[in-house]
Amino acid sequence: EVEISYDENGDCYAIAQYDIPAGSPLRISYGDPTDPTPLFARYGFLDESSPGTFCKLMHMKKEMEALGYTYSNLLFYRGDG
């Protein structure tokens, strides 16, 4: 796996977390497979192994209510096509 970072000029760096043999593919981790919420929040999709996720905006209750949402609106399921 590699970690992606950007410098102040917007240049992208891929830093290997261990020695990678020449010709091997580089892989990026999209996050912890046991907690798909950050994956959904950052990339807008769920992995095939994740049937659903709960968006954790508990600290924004007033803002949610002002928009007409409740905690029940924060459960998202992966569509099947």
C-alpha positions as CSV (number, residue, x, y, z in Angstrom):
1,E,0.0,0.0,0.0
2,V,1.0,3.6,-0.5
3,E,0.0,6.8,1.3
4,I,-1.0,9.7,-0.9
5,S,0.0,13.2,0.1
6,Y,0.2,16.6,-1.6
7,D,2.6,19.4,-1.2
8,E,1.8,23.2,-1.1
9,N,2.1,23.3,-4.9
10,G,-0.5,20.5,-5.4
11,D,2.2,17.9,-6.4
12,C,1.1,14.4,-5.5
13,Y,3.4,12.0,-3.7
14,A,2.8,8.2,-3.3
15,I,4.9,7.0,-0.3
16,A,5.3,3.2,0.1
17,Q,4.6,1.8,3.6
18,Y,7.0,-1.1,2.9
19,D,9.5,-2.2,0.2
20,I,7.7,-2.9,-3.0
21,P,9.4,-5.1,-5.7
22,A,9.9,-3.5,-9.1
23,G,7.0,-4.1,-11.4
24,S,4.5,-4.7,-8.6
25,P,1.3,-2.7,-8.5
26,L,0.8,0.1,-6.1
27,R,-2.3,0.0,-4.0
28,I,-4.2,2.6,-2.1
29,S,-6.3,1.7,0.9
30,Y,-9.7,3.4,1.0
31,G,-10.1,2.9,4.7
32,D,-11.1,0.4,7.4
33,P,-13.4,-2.2,5.9
34,T,-15.2,-2.7,9.2
35,D,-16.3,1.0,9.3
36,P,-17.5,2.1,5.8
37,T,-18.7,5.6,6.9
38,P,-15.4,7.5,6.1
39,L,-15.3,5.7,2.7
40,F,-18.8,6.9,1.9
41,A,-18.3,10.4,3.3
42,R,-15.0,10.9,1.4
43,Y,-15.6,9.1,-1.9
44,G,-19.4,8.9,-2.1
45,F,-19.6,5.2,-2.6
46,L,-19.7,1.9,-0.6
47,D,-17.5,-1.1,-1.2
48,E,-19.4,-4.2,-2.4
49,S,-18.9,-5.9,1.0
50,S,-20.7,-3.0,2.8
51,P,-24.5,-3.3,2.6
52,G,-25.0,0.1,4.3
53,T,-23.5,2.8,6.5
54,F,-24.7,5.3,9.1
55,C,-23.5,8.9,8.5
56,K,-22.2,10.1,11.9
57,L,-23.3,13.7,12.1
58,M,-24.5,13.5,15.7
59,H,-22.7,16.8,16.6
60,M,-24.8,18.7,13.9
61,K,-28.3,18.0,15.3
62,K,-29.4,21.7,15.0
63,E,-28.2,22.0,11.5
64,M,-29.9,18.7,10.5
65,E,-33.2,19.8,12.0
66,A,-33.0,23.1,10.3
67,L,-32.8,21.2,7.0
68,G,-35.7,19.0,7.9
69,Y,-33.6,15.8,8.6
70,T,-33.6,13.4,11.6
71,Y,-31.1,10.7,12.5
72,S,-33.2,8.2,10.6
73,N,-32.2,10.0,7.4
74,L,-28.6,9.2,8.0
75,L,-28.7,5.5,7.1
76,F,-27.5,4.8,3.6
77,Y,-27.7,1.5,1.7
78,R,-25.6,0.4,-1.2
79,G,-27.8,0.2,-4.3
80,D,-27.8,-2.9,-6.4
81,G,-27.7,-1.3,-9.8
